[in-house]
Amino acid sequence: MSSVEDAGSRVAVDLFCRQCLQLEPYKDLDWPSGAALREEEAQKTLYDALCGGARPLPVRYRLRVLKELTRRIEEGIEDWDLHVSLLDLSWLHGSEAVSKSSLNDVDDRVYPTISWRP
């Protein structure tokens, strides 16, 4: 992406974040382009503003915006190998990332329980 497009993308993302923080009506939001949304820096900015800020958005408004935002990000991705980073997905679960060692500690045995009722 050229520096002019990059600057335009940053402006579009910043404008969108400001509109959300001002609780603009959902239908009046100026959504950034798919090309802008697929960039990791833009996604970090969006996350910090909409989910990690000191001023949380109302839950229903935030969920509605994030649902549409997720759809637009996915539509904007042309090459999943290039644009999707699987290294830090801990924010999806709202908790620390699961370490590989903790996955190895899981007991693989399954103990079925059967209850009989007379």
C-alpha positions in Angstrom: 0.0 0.0 0.0 1.4 3.4 -0.9 1.9 6.1 1.7 -1.0 8.2 0.4 -3.3 5.2 0.6 -1.9 4.3 4.0 -2.6 7.9 5.3 -6.1 7.8 3.8 -6.7 4.4 5.5 -5.5 5.8 8.8 -7.8 8.8 8.5 -10.8 6.6 7.6 -10.1 4.2 10.6 -9.7 7.2 13.0 -12.9 8.8 11.8 -14.8 5.5 12.2 -13.4 5.1 15.8 -14.4 8.7 16.7 -17.9 8.1 15.3 -18.3 5.0 17.4 -17.1 6.6 20.5 -19.6 9.4 20.0 -22.3 6.7 19.6 -23.3 7.9 16.1 -26.3 6.0 14.8 -25.3 2.6 13.3 -26.7 3.4 9.9 -24.7 6.7 9.7 -21.3 5.3 10.4 -18.6 5.8 7.7 -17.1 2.4 7.4 -13.4 2.1 6.3 -12.7 0.2 3.1 -12.0 -3.5 3.1 -8.4 -2.8 2.1 -8.0 -0.6 5.1 -9.7 -3.0 7.5 -7.6 -6.0 6.6 -4.4 -4.3 7.8 -3.1 -5.4 11.2 -2.4 -1.8 12.3 -5.9 -0.8 11.6 -7.3 -3.8 13.4 -5.2 -2.9 16.5 -6.4 0.7 16.4 -10.0 -0.5 16.1 -9.6 -2.9 19.0 -7.9 -0.4 21.2 -10.6 2.2 20.6 -13.7 0.0 20.6 -12.9 -2.8 23.1 -9.9 -1.8 25.1 -10.6 1.9 25.8 -11.2 3.6 29.1 -14.7 4.6 27.8 -16.5 1.3 27.0 -19.3 1.4 24.4 -22.8 0.2 25.3 -22.9 -3.6 24.9 -25.6 -3.9 22.3 -24.1 -1.0 20.2 -20.6 -2.6 20.5 -21.8 -6.0 19.5 -23.7 -4.7 16.5 -20.7 -2.7 15.3 -18.3 -5.6 15.9 -20.5 -8.0 14.0 -20.6 -5.8 10.9 -16.9 -4.9 11.3 -16.0 -8.6 11.4 -18.0 -9.2 8.2 -16.3 -6.3 6.4 -12.8 -7.4 7.5 -13.4 -10.9 6.2 -14.7 -9.6 2.9 -11.6 -7.3 2.6 -9.2 -10.2 2.9 -7.9 -11.3 -0.5 -5.1 -13.6 0.6 -5.7 -15.3 4.0 -2.1 -16.4 4.3 -0.9 -12.9 3.8 -3.4 -10.9 5.8 -4.3 -13.1 8.7 -1.9 -13.5 11.6 -2.6 -16.5 13.9 0.0 -15.5 16.4 -2.1 -13.4 18.7 -5.8 -14.4 18.8 -6.1 -14.1 22.6 -8.3 -11.0 22.3 -11.0 -13.1 20.7 -11.5 -15.0 23.9 -10.8 -12.1 26.3 -8.1 -14.1 28.1 -4.5 -15.1 27.9 -3.5 -17.2 25.0 -3.4 -21.0 25.6 0.2 -22.2 25.8 1.2 -25.3 24.0 2.5 -26.9 27.2 -0.9 -26.4 28.9 -2.5 -28.3 25.9 -0.1 -31.2 26.5 -1.1 -31.4 30.2 -4.7 -32.2 29.3 -5.7 -35.7 30.2 -6.8 -37.4 27.0 -8.8 -40.1 28.8 -12.6 -39.9 28.8 -14.7 -41.3 31.5 -18.3 -41.8 30.5 -20.9 -41.5 33.2 -24.2 -43.4 32.8 -27.2 -42.7 35.0 -30.0 -45.1 35.2 -33.4 -44.1 36.3 -35.9 -46.6 37.5 
